[in-house]
């Protein structure tokens, strides 16, 4: 929806009782607070929350609804219906707030356009596992089926669940393109149509929340852990970038230059694109597409025949706002012909990735200093507690 007036009209016409004010913390985790629909209009000027909600210290923060992200929540009962709207996050005292994920990616989009003259669209594909619950309703790491890539029912026992997910996403106003069973036992994928990087990030966060809720309502558990099962494939967060100018597709040379920029900065981005210890279990798998030219592995970045730049090294635990922002920044360097470092392999551990990112001039000029200070502090504390044995406890 384009503005608050349209949202207020929808609330009145559809008997909405609660509005969830949603936002992302610095790790990309979906947070929200519910307000009575009758008081939603008051939030236009900001709804106060404790900074601890973002994993931060300091003064109060204000949530301000972003009307273009308004979304019904159709898995909730129709009686007393609930809707959601993503929010920007700002400081109550009016001072700049560098940890607002929505502003980070909007700034990255603007910088990319200014530096290259091109507009970037992003198509995303998210993979996830579906596990059974135990007798007490707690999640396990037992896959719901033994299906494989593109398998059909009955071997694929997630067909109906994926259908429910796609229908729900469409009701929410999102735009899924296709879905299928992936290579792993109980592993699935949903592909979204291309849109702006900002809306791709928003849609990814809303998608993850919808999948978790729909799975739970079906007595199942959805996991976006990068590599939840020992011996099975990991879960990619696949991004396909297309460049255009004046409504026309960019020449292949521009796409190849974008790909060179992303490849050159891949290792520096690892702490954001592969953000938990379990990410490095995935990267250690031979079939994971994380190679650079000359290392013999499947390439992490490539240009398809249609000019799309396919980026495959990120995983499903990443914060899509910061990850997509860094991809834009790296791609802009390539397109602009900036001097690039030699492409390096992805680091072997989260600790090593953090060391690289903290010392990276590219990272430090591409993301706000306030965001980086908070992110690195949090990640150092979590580096030892998000391995495969903790993927459920960690909430991925």
Secondary structure as GFF3:
##gff-version 3
##sequence-region A 1 396
A	DSSP	alpha_helix	4	13	.	.	.	ID=ss1
A	DSSP	beta_strand	18	24	.	.	.	ID=ss2
A	DSSP	beta_strand	30	36	.	.	.	ID=ss3
A	DSSP	three_ten_helix	37	45	.	.	.	ID=ss4
A	DSSP	beta_strand	47	49	.	.	.	ID=ss5
A	DSSP	three_ten_helix	51	54	.	.	.	ID=ss6
A	DSSP	beta_strand	61	65	.	.	.	ID=ss7
A	DSSP	three_ten_helix	67	69	.	.	.	ID=ss8
A	DSSP	beta_strand	71	72	.	.	.	ID=ss9
A	DSSP	beta_strand	82	91	.	.	.	ID=ss10
A	DSSP	alpha_helix	101	116	.	.	.	ID=ss11
A	DSSP	beta_strand	119	133	.	.	.	ID=ss12
A	DSSP	beta_strand	139	143	.	.	.	ID=ss13
A	DSSP	alpha_helix	159	171	.	.	.	ID=ss14
A	DSSP	beta_strand	176	181	.	.	.	ID=ss15
A	DSSP	beta_strand	187	192	.	.	.	ID=ss16
A	DSSP	beta_strand	195	196	.	.	.	ID=ss17
A	DSSP	alpha_helix	197	217	.	.	.	ID=ss18
A	DSSP	beta_strand	220	223	.	.	.	ID=ss19
A	DSSP	beta_strand	237	245	.	.	.	ID=ss20
A	DSSP	beta_strand	248	249	.	.	.	ID=ss21
A	DSSP	alpha_helix	252	273	.	.	.	ID=ss22
A	DSSP	alpha_helix	279	283	.	.	.	ID=ss23
A	DSSP	beta_strand	301	303	.	.	.	ID=ss24
A	DSSP	beta_strand	309	311	.	.	.	ID=ss25
A	DSSP	alpha_helix	320	336	.	.	.	ID=ss26
A	DSSP	alpha_helix	350	358	.	.	.	ID=ss27
A	DSSP	alpha_helix	361	366	.	.	.	ID=ss28
A	DSSP	alpha_helix	369	382	.	.	.	ID=ss29
A	DSSP	three_ten_helix	388	390	.	.	.	ID=ss30
###
